Amino acid sequence: MHTFPRSQETHLSVERRPVEGSCPSCGAKALAAYRVLGEGGLWDVVKCQQCLTSVSRERAPRLGSLTPLGLTIQ
């Protein structure tokens, strides 16, 4: 049994950071960078917000924002 509360939000969202440049597909100046969960795990992507063309896609840290204690001890 889980002890954390269930979210009351009906939709999930992630912060999208604006990126300079234009979409190679449609030419829109509406690029944004954000993290997505896709096939193969977490990815940091830059996508056009008009046509959803992927401009770049890089693997995100395997555990997301979690940093295991063993990796921070000197």
Chimera marker file (.cmm) of the C-alpha trace (Angstrom):
<marker_set name="trace">
<marker id="1" x="0.000" y="0.000" z="0.000" r="1" g="1" b="0" radius="0.5"/>
<marker id="2" x="1.320" y="3.439" z="-0.936" r="1" g="1" b="0" radius="0.5"/>
<marker id="3" x="1.433" y="6.135" z="1.737" r="1" g="1" b="0" radius="0.5"/>
<marker id="4" x="1.742" y="9.174" z="-0.535" r="1" g="1" b="0" radius="0.5"/>
<marker id="5" x="-1.405" y="11.145" z="-1.429" r="1" g="1" b="0" radius="0.5"/>
<marker id="6" x="-3.025" y="10.828" z="-4.846" r="1" g="1" b="0" radius="0.5"/>
<marker id="7" x="-2.702" y="13.934" z="-7.013" r="1" g="1" b="0" radius="0.5"/>
<marker id="8" x="-5.863" y="16.022" z="-7.322" r="1" g="1" b="0" radius="0.5"/>
<marker id="9" x="-4.796" y="17.471" z="-10.691" r="1" g="1" b="0" radius="0.5"/>
<marker id="10" x="-6.619" y="16.175" z="-13.745" r="1" g="1" b="0" radius="0.5"/>
<marker id="11" x="-3.714" y="16.887" z="-16.133" r="1" g="1" b="0" radius="0.5"/>
<marker id="12" x="0.041" y="16.584" z="-15.698" r="1" g="1" b="0" radius="0.5"/>
<marker id="13" x="2.309" y="19.298" z="-17.042" r="1" g="1" b="0" radius="0.5"/>
<marker id="14" x="6.013" y="20.024" z="-17.209" r="1" g="1" b="0" radius="0.5"/>
<marker id="15" x="7.850" y="23.347" z="-17.318" r="1" g="1" b="0" radius="0.5"/>
<marker id="16" x="8.774" y="24.208" z="-20.907" r="1" g="1" b="0" radius="0.5"/>
<marker id="17" x="11.720" y="26.562" z="-21.349" r="1" g="1" b="0" radius="0.5"/>
<marker id="18" x="11.692" y="28.731" z="-24.501" r="1" g="1" b="0" radius="0.5"/>
<marker id="19" x="14.615" y="28.116" z="-26.868" r="1" g="1" b="0" radius="0.5"/>
<marker id="20" x="15.847" y="30.559" z="-29.502" r="1" g="1" b="0" radius="0.5"/>
<marker id="21" x="15.720" y="29.486" z="-33.107" r="1" g="1" b="0" radius="0.5"/>
<marker id="22" x="13.155" y="28.360" z="-35.613" r="1" g="1" b="0" radius="0.5"/>
<marker id="23" x="11.677" y="24.991" z="-36.519" r="1" g="1" b="0" radius="0.5"/>
<marker id="24" x="13.434" y="23.283" z="-39.454" r="1" g="1" b="0" radius="0.5"/>
<marker id="25" x="10.106" y="21.825" z="-40.571" r="1" g="1" b="0" radius="0.5"/>
<marker id="26" x="7.525" y="24.634" z="-40.384" r="1" g="1" b="0" radius="0.5"/>
<marker id="27" x="9.737" y="27.683" z="-39.711" r="1" g="1" b="0" radius="0.5"/>
<marker id="28" x="7.887" y="28.749" z="-36.541" r="1" g="1" b="0" radius="0.5"/>
<marker id="29" x="9.898" y="30.521" z="-33.837" r="1" g="1" b="0" radius="0.5"/>
<marker id="30" x="8.228" y="28.466" z="-31.121" r="1" g="1" b="0" radius="0.5"/>
<marker id="31" x="10.859" y="26.036" z="-29.799" r="1" g="1" b="0" radius="0.5"/>
<marker id="32" x="10.765" y="24.770" z="-26.223" r="1" g="1" b="0" radius="0.5"/>
<marker id="33" x="12.970" y="22.458" z="-24.145" r="1" g="1" b="0" radius="0.5"/>
<marker id="34" x="11.502" y="20.003" z="-21.647" r="1" g="1" b="0" radius="0.5"/>
<marker id="35" x="11.788" y="16.452" z="-20.291" r="1" g="1" b="0" radius="0.5"/>
<marker id="36" x="9.563" y="13.653" z="-21.584" r="1" g="1" b="0" radius="0.5"/>
<marker id="37" x="9.033" y="10.016" z="-20.673" r="1" g="1" b="0" radius="0.5"/>
<marker id="38" x="9.137" y="7.976" z="-23.834" r="1" g="1" b="0" radius="0.5"/>
<marker id="39" x="10.209" y="4.672" z="-25.235" r="1" g="1" b="0" radius="0.5"/>
<marker id="40" x="13.484" y="3.805" z="-23.540" r="1" g="1" b="0" radius="0.5"/>
<marker id="41" x="13.135" y="6.117" z="-20.537" r="1" g="1" b="0" radius="0.5"/>
<marker id="42" x="13.501" y="9.840" z="-19.836" r="1" g="1" b="0" radius="0.5"/>
<marker id="43" x="14.624" y="12.230" z="-22.597" r="1" g="1" b="0" radius="0.5"/>
<marker id="44" x="15.519" y="15.935" z="-22.694" r="1" g="1" b="0" radius="0.5"/>
<marker id="45" x="13.965" y="17.248" z="-25.898" r="1" g="1" b="0" radius="0.5"/>
<marker id="46" x="13.662" y="20.459" z="-27.863" r="1" g="1" b="0" radius="0.5"/>
<marker id="47" x="10.447" y="20.516" z="-29.880" r="1" g="1" b="0" radius="0.5"/>
<marker id="48" x="8.502" y="22.942" z="-32.030" r="1" g="1" b="0" radius="0.5"/>
<marker id="49" x="5.335" y="23.897" z="-30.170" r="1" g="1" b="0" radius="0.5"/>
<marker id="50" x="3.445" y="24.455" z="-33.444" r="1" g="1" b="0" radius="0.5"/>
<marker id="51" x="4.042" y="21.184" z="-35.336" r="1" g="1" b="0" radius="0.5"/>
<marker id="52" x="5.772" y="19.085" z="-32.598" r="1" g="1" b="0" radius="0.5"/>
<marker id="53" x="8.840" y="18.347" z="-34.739" r="1" g="1" b="0" radius="0.5"/>
<marker id="54" x="11.748" y="17.138" z="-32.589" r="1" g="1" b="0" radius="0.5"/>
<marker id="55" x="14.776" y="19.404" z="-33.032" r="1" g="1" b="0" radius="0.5"/>
<marker id="56" x="16.956" y="17.505" z="-30.539" r="1" g="1" b="0" radius="0.5"/>
<marker id="57" x="16.609" y="14.525" z="-28.209" r="1" g="1" b="0" radius="0.5"/>
<marker id="58" x="19.167" y="13.501" z="-25.579" r="1" g="1" b="0" radius="0.5"/>
<marker id="59" x="18.936" y="10.866" z="-22.873" r="1" g="1" b="0" radius="0.5"/>
<marker id="60" x="18.141" y="12.417" z="-19.495" r="1" g="1" b="0" radius="0.5"/>
<marker id="61" x="19.713" y="11.194" z="-16.236" r="1" g="1" b="0" radius="0.5"/>
<marker id="62" x="18.559" y="7.626" z="-15.610" r="1" g="1" b="0" radius="0.5"/>
<marker id="63" x="16.889" y="8.501" z="-12.276" r="1" g="1" b="0" radius="0.5"/>
<marker id="64" x="15.525" y="11.901" z="-13.316" r="1" g="1" b="0" radius="0.5"/>
<marker id="65" x="16.086" y="14.580" z="-10.700" r="1" g="1" b="0" radius="0.5"/>
<marker id="66" x="17.004" y="11.997" z="-8.017" r="1" g="1" b="0" radius="0.5"/>
<marker id="67" x="20.716" y="11.888" z="-7.118" r="1" g="1" b="0" radius="0.5"/>
<marker id="68" x="21.613" y="8.790" z="-5.077" r="1" g="1" b="0" radius="0.5"/>
<marker id="69" x="23.516" y="9.600" z="-1.866" r="1" g="1" b="0" radius="0.5"/>
<marker id="70" x="26.419" y="7.380" z="-2.904" r="1" g="1" b="0" radius="0.5"/>
<marker id="71" x="27.133" y="9.642" z="-5.885" r="1" g="1" b="0" radius="0.5"/>
<marker id="72" x="27.404" y="12.800" z="-3.760" r="1" g="1" b="0" radius="0.5"/>
<marker id="73" x="29.726" y="11.586" z="-0.996" r="1" g="1" b="0" radius="0.5"/>
<marker id="74" x="33.393" y="12.434" z="-1.570" r="1" g="1" b="0" radius="0.5"/>
<link id1="1" id2="2" r="1" g="1" b="0" radius="0.2"/>
<link id1="2" id2="3" r="1" g="1" b="0" radius="0.2"/>
<link id1="3" id2="4" r="1" g="1" b="0" radius="0.2"/>
<link id1="4" id2="5" r="1" g="1" b="0" radius="0.2"/>
<link id1="5" id2="6" r="1" g="1" b="0" radius="0.2"/>
<link id1="6" id2="7" r="1" g="1" b="0" radius="0.2"/>
<link id1="7" id2="8" r="1" g="1" b="0" radius="0.2"/>
<link id1="8" id2="9" r="1" g="1" b="0" radius="0.2"/>
<link id1="9" id2="10" r="1" g="1" b="0" radius="0.2"/>
<link id1="10" id2="11" r="1" g="1" b="0" radius="0.2"/>
<link id1="11" id2="12" r="1" g="1" b="0" radius="0.2"/>
<link id1="12" id2="13" r="1" g="1" b="0" radius="0.2"/>
<link id1="13" id2="14" r="1" g="1" b="0" radius="0.2"/>
<link id1="14" id2="15" r="1" g="1" b="0" radius="0.2"/>
<link id1="15" id2="16" r="1" g="1" b="0" radius="0.2"/>
<link id1="16" id2="17" r="1" g="1" b="0" radius="0.2"/>
<link id1="17" id2="18" r="1" g="1" b="0" radius="0.2"/>
<link id1="18" id2="19" r="1" g="1" b="0" radius="0.2"/>
<link id1="19" id2="20" r="1" g="1" b="0" radius="0.2"/>
<link id1="20" id2="21" r="1" g="1" b="0" radius="0.2"/>
<link id1="21" id2="22" r="1" g="1" b="0" radius="0.2"/>
<link id1="22" id2="23" r="1" g="1" b="0" radius="0.2"/>
<link id1="23" id2="24" r="1" g="1" b="0" radius="0.2"/>
<link id1="24" id2="25" r="1" g="1" b="0" radius="0.2"/>
<link id1="25" id2="26" r="1" g="1" b="0" radius="0.2"/>
<link id1="26" id2="27" r="1" g="1" b="0" radius="0.2"/>
<link id1="27" id2="28" r="1" g="1" b="0" radius="0.2"/>
<link id1="28" id2="29" r="1" g="1" b="0" radius="0.2"/>
<link id1="29" id2="30" r="1" g="1" b="0" radius="0.2"/>
<link id1="30" id2="31" r="1" g="1" b="0" radius="0.2"/>
<link id1="31" id2="32" r="1" g="1" b="0" radius="0.2"/>
<link id1="32" id2="33" r="1" g="1" b="0" radius="0.2"/>
<link id1="33" id2="34" r="1" g="1" b="0" radius="0.2"/>
<link id1="34" id2="35" r="1" g="1" b="0" radius="0.2"/>
<link id1="35" id2="36" r="1" g="1" b="0" radius="0.2"/>
<link id1="36" id2="37" r="1" g="1" b="0" radius="0.2"/>
<link id1="37" id2="38" r="1" g="1" b="0" radius="0.2"/>
<link id1="38" id2="39" r="1" g="1" b="0" radius="0.2"/>
<link id1="39" id2="40" r="1" g="1" b="0" radius="0.2"/>
<link id1="40" id2="41" r="1" g="1" b="0" radius="0.2"/>
<link id1="41" id2="42" r="1" g="1" b="0" radius="0.2"/>
<link id1="42" id2="43" r="1" g="1" b="0" radius="0.2"/>
<link id1="43" id2="44" r="1" g="1" b="0" radius="0.2"/>
<link id1="44" id2="45" r="1" g="1" b="0" radius="0.2"/>
<link id1="45" id2="46" r="1" g="1" b="0" radius="0.2"/>
<link id1="46" id2="47" r="1" g="1" b="0" radius="0.2"/>
<link id1="47" id2="48" r="1" g="1" b="0" radius="0.2"/>
<link id1="48" id2="49" r="1" g="1" b="0" radius="0.2"/>
<link id1="49" id2="50" r="1" g="1" b="0" radius="0.2"/>
<link id1="50" id2="51" r="1" g="1" b="0" radius="0.2"/>
<link id1="51" id2="52" r="1" g="1" b="0" radius="0.2"/>
<link id1="52" id2="53" r="1" g="1" b="0" radius="0.2"/>
<link id1="53" id2="54" r="1" g="1" b="0" radius="0.2"/>
<link id1="54" id2="55" r="1" g="1" b="0" radius="0.2"/>
<link id1="55" id2="56" r="1" g="1" b="0" radius="0.2"/>
<link id1="56" id2="57" r="1" g="1" b="0" radius="0.2"/>
<link id1="57" id2="58" r="1" g="1" b="0" radius="0.2"/>
<link id1="58" id2="59" r="1" g="1" b="0" radius="0.2"/>
<link id1="59" id2="60" r="1" g="1" b="0" radius="0.2"/>
<link id1="60" id2="61" r="1" g="1" b="0" radius="0.2"/>
<link id1="61" id2="62" r="1" g="1" b="0" radius="0.2"/>
<link id1="62" id2="63" r="1" g="1" b="0" radius="0.2"/>
<link id1="63" id2="64" r="1" g="1" b="0" radius="0.2"/>
<link id1="64" id2="65" r="1" g="1" b="0" radius="0.2"/>
<link id1="65" id2="66" r="1" g="1" b="0" radius="0.2"/>
<link id1="66" id2="67" r="1" g="1" b="0" radius="0.2"/>
<link id1="67" id2="68" r="1" g="1" b="0" radius="0.2"/>
<link id1="68" id2="69" r="1" g="1" b="0" radius="0.2"/>
<link id1="69" id2="70" r="1" g="1" b="0" radius="0.2"/>
<link id1="70" id2="71" r="1" g="1" b="0" radius="0.2"/>
<link id1="71" id2="72" r="1" g="1" b="0" radius="0.2"/>
<link id1="72" id2="73" r="1" g="1" b="0" radius="0.2"/>
<link id1="73" id2="74" r="1" g="1" b="0" radius="0.2"/>
</marker_set>
